[in-house]
Structures are given as C-alpha cells and as structure tokens.
Amino acid sequence: MSKAQRATIDAMLRRGSQGFTPLPIEQMRSNFVALMAMFPVPKVRTSDTTLGERTAVLVEPEGETRPGTILYFHGGAFAVGSPQTAMGLTASLVTRTGFRALSLDYRLAPEHPFPAAIEDCLAAYRALLDAGVNPESIALVGDSAGGGLTVTTTLAARRAGLPMPGAIVAFSPGLDHTRTGASMETKAGVDPFFTTEGMAHTGELYLGGQDPNQELLAPAVLADLTGFPPLLLQVGTNELLLDDSVRLAERARDAEVDVILDITAGVPHVFQSFIGQLDEADHALDRAALFLSQQLSA
C-alpha cells in the first residue's frame, strides 16, 4: 500500500483540479486537455480510422498483435475529452494485453445531449460486428463517463437485438444520473476531484432537460443486466461515484452475471491514470489486463 503516493496525489488534485466547476464549455475542455496531458502514454502505434460515422483512433502494440479488440470509450462527464485524453489508459491496456484498441470520438454535450453518445457507441460496436469481428472477441472498456457508456451501450445493443460483447471493464464508471448513491453524500469532501455542484452542472449538460429516471441514464438503479457478459468494475473509496459501481455489481449478482467489484482504498477517481506515480494504478491495470485476456481468449 503506497500511503505516501496516495497522499501526494490527493494533495495535487486538491491544489490543481477544478473538478468540473461550472465554466464555459470550451474552457472546461481546454482545462481537461491540460490535466490529462500530465499522464504518461506507453509506446504504441496509432492511426486514425472511422467507426460508424465517428472518427476513432486505432491503437496497436509495437510488437505482435494478439486476437482481441478493445472498444474504448473515454471519460469526461459526457462533455469533455477525446481519444487523446484517454490515451494513457488505452495504451496501457494495449501494451499489457497485446490486443488492439479502437478509441471512439463520440459526440459531446451540451451540443449533443443524451442519447447521442450512446448512439455513437452503439454504431461503433455495430460497425465492428458488420466488419465480421466476433462479438465474443470484443471488450467494451471505458473510464468515468466512458465507463458508464460500456454498460449503457451494452443495454442498447441488447435492445437492438445485437449479440453481447465478450466482456466489460469500467474504471470509476458514472452509472446514475439520479445521483442517489449514498457515497454522493458520504464522500463529499473526501473526493479530491469531484464536487456535487460540479457533477450537477455536467449532469445537466448531458441530460438536456430529460428525466434521469430511465435505464440508460441510471443503470445502477434501474437496469436489468440479464444476459450481460462478465463485468469488471474498478473504483476507489475516495469517490463520489463509489456507490454507482457497488450498486451495479449488486444488480449484476442478482441477474446471475459474472462480476468482479474491485475496490481500492484511499484512491481518487480513475486512479488507474496515475501510471508510474501510484503503485495501485499499475496493479489495477495489471488486473484489468488479466481479466481481459482471460475473457477474450475464452
């Protein structure tokens, strides 16, 4: 356990993070780019491509590519971010698994509120299937808002009659726009990055005035996960969003779905990004890579 590392990162986030404080959207986006630029990116090969009608980045290992595809959805509260801001996480999984990844540049709120992002992610998954990729060889992976999209895209795929992907991995996913998890209160002030006010602001951007009480906006409370593929949910105890993962894991258990709820103590939102700075980040990515390798090889 790296208490000194965790304390250093907590202090850094409290000094420099604005936690999605309400600001003009372009400033929020530029601030997020600057924040994510601090994280290292392992050496990989990248090239631009298209999935559905959206651009994406193909990420491949420098060496041999193993059979298997990671469809990656970046974080950013549905309003900021891009494949580039999530490249550290995407590349880390590619180097650890040997799989290729396709990181999608889905549409963002407030210009494109719910359900635009889900529609883009579903179209990307459908494009892989139409290209002949075996669904059991595809893992949906994402962080924060993108972690939520791994679940809601799978729900949308089931509604559309598409086969299920082989696995889901979600890092600190946002899974409840009703914001009814107990951790929204118990972790207020403990979370060094998010505030309830900041999350309310970005939530409003994504909702666009729509009722959050629906399956694709609050799967942690409303989703039927019957038939879902194996799930890995990784989250830290210092997160407002902690109970989003806890409650989704309970729903998965009740639906007889294989689920691993992987909680790390004393770490912040998407702590896996702190590669080489936080021992727990590297260990969590090792566990995620093992899970992916086991599920997609099976």
C-alpha contacts under 8 A as a table, 3 or more apart, distances in Angstrom:
res1	aa1	res2	aa2	distance
1	M	279	D	7.69
1	M	280	E	7.50
2	S	5	Q	5.31
2	S	6	R	6.20
2	S	278	L	7.13
2	S	279	D	6.48
2	S	280	E	7.47
3	K	6	R	5.12
3	K	7	A	6.09
4	A	7	A	5.13
4	A	8	T	6.18
5	Q	8	T	5.15
5	Q	9	I	6.29
5	Q	277	Q	7.02
5	Q	278	L	5.77
5	Q	279	D	7.88
6	R	9	I	5.24
6	R	10	D	6.07
6	R	266	G	6.84
6	R	267	V	6.36
6	R	278	L	6.83
7	A	10	D	5.09
7	A	11	A	6.19
8	T	11	A	5.26
8	T	12	M	6.18
9	I	12	M	4.98
9	I	13	L	6.13
10	D	13	L	5.28
10	D	14	R	6.26
10	D	192	P	6.07
10	D	267	V	7.85
10	D	268	P	7.30
11	A	14	R	5.14
11	A	15	R	6.23
11	A	192	P	7.87
12	M	15	R	5.19
12	M	16	G	6.10
12	M	17	S	7.89
13	L	16	G	5.32
13	L	17	S	5.08
13	L	192	P	5.86
13	L	193	F	6.15
14	R	17	S	5.86
14	R	192	P	5.29
14	R	193	F	6.74
17	S	192	P	7.99
17	S	193	F	6.10
18	Q	21	T	5.40
18	Q	193	F	7.15
19	G	193	F	4.75
19	G	194	F	4.61
19	G	195	T	6.44
19	G	198	G	6.37
20	F	23	L	7.76
20	F	28	M	6.88
20	F	194	F	7.01
20	F	198	G	5.09
20	F	199	M	7.01
20	F	201	H	7.93
20	F	202	T	7.22
21	T	197	E	7.47
21	T	198	G	4.79
21	T	201	H	7.72
22	P	198	G	6.18
22	P	201	H	6.17
22	P	202	T	7.83
23	L	27	Q	6.47
23	L	28	M	6.06
24	P	27	Q	5.41
24	P	28	M	6.35
25	I	28	M	4.97
25	I	29	R	6.19
25	I	79	A	7.82
26	E	29	R	5.04
26	E	30	S	6.22
27	Q	30	S	5.13
27	Q	31	N	5.99
28	M	31	N	5.16
28	M	32	F	6.18
28	M	80	V	7.06
29	R	32	F	5.14
29	R	33	V	6.31
29	R	79	A	7.82
29	R	80	V	5.07
29	R	81	G	6.72
30	S	33	V	5.10
30	S	34	A	6.31
31	N	34	A	5.15
31	N	35	L	6.20
32	F	35	L	4.97
32	F	36	M	6.14
32	F	76	G	7.83
32	F	80	V	6.99
32	F	81	G	6.79
32	F	85	T	7.94
33	V	36	M	5.32
33	V	37	A	6.11
33	V	81	G	6.97
33	V	85	T	6.20
34	A	37	A	5.20
34	A	38	M	7.19
35	L	38	M	5.96
36	M	39	F	5.78
36	M	85	T	5.49
36	M	86	A	7.55
37	A	40	P	7.74
37	A	85	T	7.03
39	F	88	G	6.41
39	F	273	S	6.56
39	F	274	F	6.50
39	F	275	I	7.24
40	P	88	G	5.83
40	P	275	I	6.82
41	V	87	M	6.38
41	V	88	G	4.26
41	V	89	L	7.68
41	V	91	A	6.42
41	V	92	S	7.27
42	P	88	G	6.74
42	P	91	A	5.83
42	P	92	S	6.11
42	P	95	T	7.40
43	K	61	P	7.75
43	K	62	E	7.13
43	K	91	A	7.36
43	K	95	T	7.97
44	V	59	V	6.57
44	V	60	E	5.79
44	V	61	P	4.98
44	V	62	E	5.27
44	V	91	A	6.40
44	V	94	V	7.83
44	V	95	T	7.31
45	R	59	V	5.70
45	R	60	E	5.06
45	R	61	P	6.12
45	R	62	E	5.97
46	T	57	V	6.50
46	T	58	L	5.46
46	T	59	V	4.62
46	T	60	E	6.38
47	S	57	V	5.70
47	S	58	L	5.23
47	S	59	V	6.86
48	D	55	T	7.13
48	D	56	A	5.98
48	D	57	V	4.68
48	D	58	L	6.10
49	T	55	T	5.86
49	T	56	A	5.23
49	T	57	V	5.83
49	T	58	L	6.49
50	T	53	E	6.62
50	T	54	R	5.62
50	T	55	T	4.39
50	T	56	A	5.33
50	T	57	V	7.93
51	L	54	R	5.50
51	L	55	T	6.23
51	L	56	A	6.37
51	L	104	L	7.47
51	L	123	A	7.28
51	L	124	A	4.81
51	L	127	A	6.03
51	L	128	L	7.63
52	G	120	D	7.24
52	G	123	A	5.07
52	G	124	A	4.93
52	G	126	R	7.60
52	G	127	A	5.58
53	E	120	D	7.70
53	E	123	A	7.67
53	E	124	A	8.00
54	R	104	L	7.18
54	R	105	D	6.29
54	R	106	Y	6.52
54	R	120	D	7.11
54	R	124	A	7.80
55	T	104	L	6.52
55	T	105	D	5.66
55	T	106	Y	7.93
56	A	83	P	7.23
56	A	102	L	6.31
56	A	103	S	5.35
56	A	104	L	4.40
56	A	105	D	5.46
57	V	83	P	6.69
57	V	102	L	5.58
57	V	103	S	5.16
57	V	104	L	6.67
58	L	100	R	7.20
58	L	101	A	5.86
58	L	102	L	4.62
58	L	103	S	6.58
59	V	90	T	7.67
59	V	91	A	6.86
59	V	94	V	7.25
59	V	100	R	5.74
59	V	101	A	5.03
59	V	102	L	6.15
59	V	103	S	7.62
60	E	65	T	6.87
60	E	91	A	7.98
60	E	94	V	6.50
60	E	98	G	7.71
60	E	99	F	7.02
60	E	100	R	4.68
60	E	101	A	6.52
61	P	64	E	6.74
61	P	65	T	6.19
61	P	91	A	7.99
61	P	94	V	5.94
61	P	95	T	5.61
61	P	98	G	5.94
61	P	99	F	7.27
61	P	100	R	6.89
63	G	98	G	7.95
64	E	98	G	6.96
65	T	98	G	5.24
65	T	99	F	5.70
65	T	100	R	6.56
66	R	97	T	7.80
66	R	98	G	5.21
66	R	99	F	5.14
66	R	100	R	7.57
67	P	99	F	6.28
67	P	137	S	7.46
68	G	99	F	5.21
68	G	100	R	6.71
68	G	137	S	4.94
68	G	138	I	6.15
68	G	139	A	7.99
68	G	296	L	6.29
68	G	297	S	7.74
69	T	99	F	5.81
69	T	100	R	5.31
69	T	101	A	5.62
69	T	102	L	7.48
69	T	137	S	6.15
69	T	138	I	4.81
69	T	139	A	6.33
70	I	99	F	6.92
70	I	100	R	6.26
70	I	101	A	4.37
70	I	102	L	6.20
70	I	138	I	5.86
70	I	139	A	4.94
70	I	140	L	6.07
70	I	141	V	6.54
71	L	101	A	5.77
71	L	102	L	5.00
71	L	103	S	6.03
71	L	104	L	7.48
71	L	125	Y	7.61
71	L	138	I	6.95
71	L	139	A	6.10
71	L	140	L	4.99
71	L	141	V	6.08
72	Y	90	T	7.01
72	Y	101	A	6.65
72	Y	102	L	5.91
72	Y	103	S	4.49
72	Y	104	L	6.34
72	Y	140	L	6.15
72	Y	141	V	4.86
72	Y	142	G	5.37
72	Y	146	G	7.73
73	F	83	P	7.66
73	F	103	S	6.03
73	F	104	L	5.88
73	F	105	D	7.91
73	F	121	C	7.81
73	F	140	L	7.74
73	F	141	V	6.30
73	F	142	G	4.54
73	F	143	D	6.95
73	F	146	G	4.48
73	F	147	G	7.00
73	F	149	L	6.93
73	F	150	T	7.29
74	H	81	G	6.71
74	H	82	S	6.14
74	H	83	P	6.00
74	H	85	T	7.45
74	H	86	A	5.49
74	H	103	S	7.32
74	H	104	L	7.47
74	H	105	D	8.00
74	H	142	G	5.70
74	H	143	D	5.87
74	H	144	S	7.61
74	H	145	A	7.18
74	H	146	G	4.83
74	H	147	G	7.80
75	G	78	F	7.05
75	G	80	V	7.69
75	G	81	G	6.27
75	G	82	S	7.79
75	G	86	A	7.11
75	G	142	G	6.97
75	G	143	D	5.03
75	G	144	S	4.84
75	G	145	A	4.77
75	G	146	G	4.70
75	G	147	G	7.25
76	G	79	A	5.96
76	G	80	V	4.67
76	G	81	G	5.00
76	G	144	S	6.88
76	G	145	A	6.03
76	G	146	G	7.66
77	A	80	V	6.50
77	A	144	S	7.05
77	A	145	A	5.12
77	A	202	T	6.21
77	A	203	G	7.45
78	F	81	G	8.00
78	F	108	L	5.61
78	F	109	A	5.97
78	F	117	A	7.54
78	F	145	A	5.82
78	F	146	G	7.81
78	F	202	T	7.66
78	F	206	Y	6.29
79	A	108	L	4.85
79	A	109	A	4.62
79	A	110	P	6.52
79	A	202	T	6.95
79	A	205	L	7.26
79	A	206	Y	7.06
80	V	108	L	6.73
80	V	109	A	7.98
81	G	84	Q	7.68
81	G	85	T	5.74
81	G	86	A	7.64
82	S	85	T	5.37
82	S	86	A	6.74
82	S	104	L	7.75
82	S	105	D	5.67
82	S	106	Y	7.94
83	P	86	A	5.32
83	P	87	M	6.05
83	P	103	S	5.41
83	P	104	L	6.20
83	P	105	D	5.95
84	Q	87	M	5.00
85	T	88	G	7.56
86	A	89	L	5.67
86	A	90	T	6.25
87	M	90	T	4.94
87	M	91	A	5.71
88	G	91	A	5.39
88	G	92	S	6.04
88	G	273	S	6.72
89	L	92	S	5.08
89	L	93	L	6.39
89	L	272	Q	7.26
89	L	273	S	6.07
90	T	93	L	5.40
90	T	94	V	6.33
90	T	101	A	7.06
90	T	103	S	7.56
91	A	94	V	4.93
91	A	95	T	6.09
92	S	95	T	5.32
92	S	96	R	6.15
92	S	285	L	7.41
93	L	96	R	5.07
93	L	97	T	5.94
93	L	98	G	7.97
93	L	99	F	7.96
93	L	285	L	6.93
93	L	288	A	7.81
93	L	289	A	6.05
94	V	97	T	5.35
94	V	98	G	5.34
94	V	99	F	5.40
94	V	100	R	6.04
94	V	101	A	6.59
95	T	98	G	5.55
95	T	99	F	7.78
96	R	286	D	7.13
96	R	289	A	5.96
97	T	289	A	5.60
97	T	290	L	7.57
97	T	292	L	7.45
97	T	293	S	6.30
104	L	121	C	7.42
104	L	124	A	7.65
106	Y	116	A	8.00
106	Y	117	A	5.54
106	Y	120	D	5.67
106	Y	121	C	6.79
107	R	112	H	6.07
107	R	116	A	6.31
107	R	117	A	5.43
107	R	120	D	7.12
108	L	111	E	6.39
108	L	112	H	5.37
108	L	113	P	6.86
108	L	116	A	7.69
108	L	117	A	6.72
109	A	112	H	4.53
109	A	113	P	4.60
109	A	114	F	7.65
109	A	205	L	5.77
109	A	206	Y	5.22
110	P	113	P	5.40
110	P	205	L	4.86
110	P	206	Y	6.03
110	P	208	G	7.19
112	H	116	A	5.81
112	H	117	A	7.71
112	H	206	Y	7.79
113	P	116	A	5.94
113	P	117	A	7.62
113	P	205	L	6.77
113	P	206	Y	4.68
113	P	207	L	6.01
113	P	208	G	5.69
114	F	117	A	6.58
114	F	118	I	7.46
114	F	206	Y	5.67
114	F	207	L	5.70
114	F	208	G	7.08
115	P	118	I	5.38
115	P	119	E	6.19
116	A	119	E	5.07
116	A	120	D	6.28
117	A	120	D	5.18
117	A	121	C	6.23
117	A	149	L	7.86
118	I	121	C	5.08
118	I	122	L	6.00
118	I	149	L	6.54
118	I	152	T	6.83
118	I	153	T	5.72
118	I	156	A	7.63
119	E	122	L	5.16
119	E	123	A	6.11
119	E	153	T	7.90
120	D	123	A	5.05
120	D	124	A	6.19
121	C	124	A	5.05
121	C	125	Y	6.28
121	C	149	L	7.53
121	C	153	T	6.23
122	L	125	Y	5.09
122	L	126	R	6.07
122	L	153	T	5.58
122	L	154	T	7.90
122	L	156	A	6.86
122	L	157	A	6.45
123	A	126	R	4.97
123	A	127	A	6.04
124	A	127	A	5.03
124	A	128	L	6.49
125	Y	128	L	5.26
125	Y	129	L	6.48
126	R	129	L	5.05
126	R	130	D	6.07
126	R	162	L	7.88
127	A	130	D	4.98
127	A	131	A	6.14
128	L	131	A	5.07
128	L	132	G	6.68
128	L	133	V	5.59
129	L	132	G	5.22
129	L	133	V	5.08
129	L	134	N	6.71
129	L	135	P	6.59
130	D	133	V	7.32
133	V	137	S	7.32
133	V	138	I	7.77
134	N	137	S	5.41
134	N	138	I	7.04
135	P	138	I	5.27
135	P	163	P	6.56
135	P	164	M	6.46
135	P	165	P	4.83
135	P	166	G	6.14
136	E	139	A	7.86
136	E	164	M	7.37
136	E	165	P	5.32
136	E	166	G	3.92
136	E	167	A	7.66
136	E	296	L	6.52
137	S	165	P	7.21
137	S	166	G	5.68
137	S	296	L	5.07
137	S	297	S	7.50
138	I	165	P	5.38
138	I	166	G	5.38
138	I	167	A	6.95
138	I	296	L	7.05
139	A	165	P	5.95
139	A	166	G	5.53
139	A	167	A	4.66
139	A	168	I	5.53
139	A	169	V	7.37
139	A	292	L	7.32
139	A	296	L	7.43
140	L	150	T	5.37
140	L	165	P	7.09
140	L	167	A	6.46
140	L	168	I	4.91
140	L	169	V	6.42
141	V	146	G	7.60
141	V	147	G	6.56
141	V	150	T	6.03
141	V	168	I	5.82
141	V	169	V	4.70
141	V	170	A	5.74
142	G	145	A	7.60
142	G	146	G	4.38
142	G	147	G	4.05
142	G	148	G	7.46
142	G	149	L	7.22
142	G	150	T	6.28
142	G	169	V	6.67
142	G	170	A	5.23
142	G	171	F	6.24
142	G	173	P	7.73
143	D	146	G	4.76
143	D	147	G	4.25
143	D	148	G	7.60
143	D	170	A	5.79
143	D	171	F	4.48
143	D	172	S	6.02
143	D	173	P	5.92
143	D	270	V	6.63
144	S	147	G	4.91
144	S	148	G	6.50
144	S	170	A	7.62
144	S	171	F	6.17
144	S	172	S	5.07
144	S	173	P	4.23
144	S	174	G	5.41
144	S	269	H	7.79
144	S	270	V	6.84
145	A	148	G	5.04
145	A	149	L	6.32
145	A	173	P	5.98
145	A	174	G	5.25
146	G	149	L	4.78
146	G	150	T	6.45
146	G	170	A	7.73
146	G	173	P	6.97
146	G	174	G	7.90
147	G	150	T	5.31
147	G	151	V	7.16
147	G	169	V	7.35
147	G	170	A	4.32
147	G	171	F	5.75
147	G	172	S	6.70
147	G	173	P	4.21
147	G	174	G	6.53
148	G	151	V	5.49
148	G	152	T	6.36
148	G	170	A	7.19
148	G	173	P	4.86
148	G	174	G	4.90
148	G	175	L	5.17
149	L	152	T	4.96
149	L	153	T	5.51
150	T	153	T	5.45
150	T	154	T	6.30
150	T	168	I	6.46
150	T	169	V	7.48
150	T	170	A	6.87
151	V	154	T	5.18
151	V	155	L	6.31
151	V	168	I	7.53
151	V	219	P	7.63
152	T	155	L	4.91
152	T	156	A	6.10
152	T	216	L	5.43
152	T	217	L	7.83
152	T	219	P	7.21
153	T	156	A	4.93
153	T	157	A	6.01
154	T	157	A	4.93
154	T	158	R	6.21
154	T	164	M	6.85
154	T	165	P	7.59
154	T	228	F	7.71
155	L	158	R	5.19
155	L	159	R	6.33
155	L	216	L	7.45
155	L	225	L	7.78
156	A	159	R	5.02
156	A	160	A	6.19
156	A	216	L	7.94
157	A	160	A	5.00
157	A	161	G	6.31
157	A	162	L	5.16
157	A	163	P	7.21
157	A	164	M	7.15
158	R	161	G	5.10
158	R	162	L	5.61
158	R	163	P	6.94
158	R	164	M	6.93
159	R	162	L	7.59
164	M	227	G	7.94
164	M	228	F	6.82
164	M	229	P	6.60
165	P	168	I	7.62
165	P	229	P	6.55
166	G	229	P	5.83
166	G	230	P	7.34
166	G	295	Q	6.63
166	G	296	L	6.12
167	A	229	P	5.19
167	A	230	P	5.15
167	A	231	L	6.14
167	A	292	L	7.14
167	A	295	Q	6.39
167	A	296	L	7.24
168	I	229	P	6.85
168	I	230	P	6.37
168	I	231	L	4.89
168	I	232	L	6.26
169	V	231	L	6.01
169	V	232	L	4.79
169	V	233	L	6.09
169	V	234	Q	7.91
169	V	288	A	7.21
169	V	292	L	7.98
170	A	173	P	5.66
170	A	231	L	7.95
170	A	232	L	6.34
170	A	233	L	5.06
170	A	234	Q	6.33
171	F	233	L	6.21
171	F	234	Q	4.97
171	F	235	V	6.19
171	F	270	V	5.95
171	F	272	Q	7.64
172	S	233	L	7.29
172	S	234	Q	5.89
172	S	235	V	4.62
172	S	236	G	7.29
172	S	241	L	6.96
172	S	242	L	7.35
172	S	245	S	7.32
172	S	269	H	6.02
172	S	270	V	5.46
173	P	233	L	7.72
173	P	235	V	7.75
173	P	241	L	7.31
173	P	244	D	7.13
173	P	245	S	6.75
174	G	177	H	7.86
174	G	241	L	6.43
174	G	244	D	6.46
175	L	217	L	7.08
175	L	218	A	5.55
175	L	219	P	5.67
175	L	220	A	5.36
175	L	244	D	5.40
175	L	245	S	7.36
175	L	248	L	7.78
176	D	179	R	5.60
176	D	180	T	7.36
176	D	181	G	7.86
176	D	217	L	6.17
176	D	218	A	3.94
176	D	219	P	6.28
176	D	220	A	5.71
176	D	221	V	6.95
176	D	244	D	6.30
177	H	203	G	6.80
177	H	212	P	5.52
177	H	213	N	7.77
177	H	217	L	5.67
177	H	218	A	5.44
178	T	212	P	5.62
178	T	213	N	6.53
178	T	217	L	7.94
178	T	218	A	6.47
179	R	184	M	6.83
180	T	184	M	7.13
181	G	184	M	5.66
181	G	185	E	7.95
181	G	241	L	7.55
181	G	243	D	5.30
181	G	244	D	6.41
182	A	185	E	5.75
182	A	186	T	6.24
182	A	243	D	6.57
183	S	186	T	4.67
183	S	187	K	5.12
183	S	188	A	7.55
183	S	239	E	7.29
183	S	240	L	5.19
183	S	241	L	6.54
183	S	242	L	6.02
183	S	243	D	5.66
184	M	187	K	5.95
184	M	188	A	6.26
184	M	196	T	7.03
184	M	240	L	4.66
184	M	241	L	6.66
184	M	243	D	7.98
185	E	188	A	5.26
185	E	240	L	7.42
186	T	240	L	7.79
187	K	190	V	4.90
187	K	191	D	5.86
187	K	238	N	6.38
187	K	239	E	6.13
187	K	240	L	5.27
188	A	191	D	6.06
188	A	195	T	6.72
188	A	196	T	7.25
188	A	240	L	6.48
189	G	192	P	6.84
189	G	195	T	7.51
190	V	238	N	5.69
190	V	239	E	7.31
191	D	194	F	5.98
191	D	195	T	7.44
191	D	238	N	4.95
191	D	239	E	5.00
191	D	240	L	6.15
191	D	268	P	6.52
191	D	269	H	7.76
192	P	238	N	7.62
192	P	268	P	6.82
193	F	268	P	7.35
193	F	269	H	7.17
194	F	198	G	6.57
194	F	199	M	6.82
194	F	239	E	7.81
194	F	240	L	7.00
195	T	198	G	5.17
195	T	199	M	6.21
195	T	240	L	7.81
196	T	199	M	5.13
196	T	200	A	6.06
196	T	240	L	7.93
197	E	200	A	5.07
197	E	201	H	6.31
198	G	201	H	5.12
198	G	202	T	6.48
199	M	202	T	5.32
199	M	203	G	5.81
200	A	203	G	4.98
200	A	204	E	6.13
201	H	204	E	5.31
201	H	205	L	6.56
202	T	205	L	4.98
202	T	206	Y	6.41
203	G	206	Y	5.22
203	G	207	L	6.04
204	E	207	L	5.07
204	E	208	G	5.93
204	E	209	G	6.90
205	L	208	G	5.59
207	L	210	Q	5.19
207	L	211	D	7.40
207	L	212	P	7.09
211	D	214	Q	7.16
212	P	217	L	5.48
212	P	218	A	6.60
213	N	217	L	6.78
213	N	218	A	6.39
213	N	222	L	7.84
214	Q	217	L	5.47
214	Q	218	A	5.94
214	Q	219	P	7.74
214	Q	222	L	6.74
215	E	218	A	5.28
215	E	219	P	5.02
215	E	221	V	7.82
215	E	222	L	5.08
215	E	223	A	5.10
216	L	219	P	5.94
216	L	223	A	7.62
218	A	221	V	5.65
218	A	222	L	5.94
218	A	223	A	7.28
219	P	222	L	4.95
219	P	223	A	4.31
219	P	224	D	7.89
219	P	248	L	7.12
220	A	223	A	6.46
220	A	244	D	5.72
220	A	245	S	7.28
220	A	247	R	5.48
220	A	248	L	4.48
220	A	251	R	7.33
221	V	247	R	7.08
221	V	248	L	7.37
223	A	251	R	7.66
224	D	251	R	7.36
224	D	255	A	7.31
225	L	228	F	5.52
225	L	251	R	6.82
225	L	252	A	5.83
225	L	255	A	5.87
225	L	257	V	7.42
226	T	252	A	7.66
226	T	255	A	5.05
226	T	256	E	7.20
226	T	257	V	7.03
227	G	255	A	7.76
227	G	257	V	7.05
228	F	257	V	6.22
229	P	257	V	6.91
229	P	258	D	7.24
230	P	257	V	6.36
230	P	258	D	4.73
230	P	259	V	5.73
230	P	295	Q	7.71
231	L	257	V	7.76
231	L	258	D	6.29
231	L	259	V	4.65
231	L	260	I	6.21
232	L	259	V	5.92
232	L	260	I	4.84
232	L	261	L	6.28
232	L	262	D	7.22
232	L	288	A	7.45
232	L	291	F	7.61
233	L	245	S	6.32
233	L	249	A	7.68
233	L	259	V	7.71
233	L	260	I	6.20
233	L	261	L	5.06
233	L	262	D	5.87
234	Q	245	S	7.72
234	Q	261	L	6.33
234	Q	262	D	4.67
234	Q	263	I	5.86
234	Q	264	T	7.73
234	Q	284	A	7.73
235	V	239	E	7.67
235	V	242	L	6.24
235	V	245	S	7.06
235	V	262	D	6.48
235	V	263	I	5.10
235	V	264	T	6.42
235	V	269	H	7.18
235	V	270	V	7.23
236	G	239	E	5.96
236	G	242	L	6.62
236	G	263	I	5.49
236	G	264	T	4.81
236	G	265	A	5.78
236	G	266	G	6.52
236	G	267	V	5.01
236	G	268	P	5.74
236	G	269	H	6.48
236	G	270	V	7.83
236	G	271	F	7.33
237	T	242	L	6.29
237	T	263	I	6.77
237	T	264	T	6.29
237	T	265	A	5.05
237	T	266	G	5.61
237	T	267	V	6.27
237	T	268	P	7.33
238	N	242	L	7.55
238	N	265	A	7.34
238	N	266	G	5.61
238	N	267	V	5.58
238	N	268	P	5.22
238	N	269	H	7.31
239	E	242	L	5.14
239	E	267	V	7.92
239	E	268	P	5.92
239	E	269	H	5.75
240	L	243	D	7.62
241	L	244	D	5.37
241	L	245	S	7.34
242	L	245	S	5.85
242	L	246	V	6.59
243	D	246	V	4.63
243	D	247	R	5.80
244	D	247	R	5.51
244	D	248	L	6.21
245	S	248	L	5.13
245	S	249	A	6.05
245	S	261	L	7.34
246	V	249	A	5.28
246	V	250	E	6.48
246	V	261	L	7.11
247	R	250	E	5.04
247	R	251	R	6.37
248	L	251	R	5.00
248	L	252	A	6.16
249	A	252	A	4.99
249	A	253	R	6.13
249	A	259	V	6.39
249	A	260	I	7.50
249	A	261	L	6.32
250	E	253	R	5.03
250	E	254	D	6.17
251	R	254	D	5.07
251	R	255	A	6.20
252	A	255	A	5.05
252	A	256	E	6.33
252	A	257	V	5.05
252	A	258	D	7.18
252	A	259	V	6.48
253	R	256	E	5.16
253	R	257	V	5.65
253	R	258	D	7.08
253	R	259	V	6.83
254	D	257	V	7.54
264	T	267	V	6.52
264	T	280	E	7.64
267	V	271	F	6.09
268	P	271	F	5.34
270	V	273	S	6.06
271	F	274	F	5.83
271	F	280	E	7.84
271	F	281	A	5.83
272	Q	275	I	6.53
272	Q	280	E	7.43
272	Q	281	A	4.09
272	Q	282	D	6.82
272	Q	284	A	6.52
272	Q	285	L	6.53
273	S	281	A	6.62
274	F	277	Q	5.29
274	F	278	L	5.60
274	F	281	A	5.74
274	F	282	D	7.89
275	I	278	L	6.25
275	I	279	D	7.66
275	I	281	A	5.64
275	I	282	D	5.68
276	G	279	D	6.85
276	G	281	A	7.70
276	G	282	D	6.88
277	Q	281	A	7.86
278	L	281	A	5.38
278	L	282	D	7.06
279	D	282	D	5.49
279	D	283	H	6.30
280	E	283	H	5.00
280	E	284	A	5.93
281	A	284	A	5.21
281	A	285	L	6.28
282	D	285	L	5.18
282	D	286	D	6.17
283	H	286	D	5.01
283	H	287	R	6.33
284	A	287	R	5.08
284	A	288	A	6.19
285	L	288	A	4.92
285	L	289	A	6.03
286	D	289	A	5.14
286	D	290	L	6.19
287	R	290	L	5.09
287	R	291	F	6.18
288	A	291	F	5.07
288	A	292	L	6.20
289	A	292	L	5.08
289	A	293	S	6.06
290	L	293	S	5.11
290	L	294	Q	6.08
291	F	294	Q	5.20
291	F	295	Q	6.12
292	L	295	Q	5.21
292	L	296	L	5.89
293	S	296	L	5.52
293	S	297	S	5.78
294	Q	297	S	5.49
294	Q	298	A	6.14
295	Q	298	A	5.23
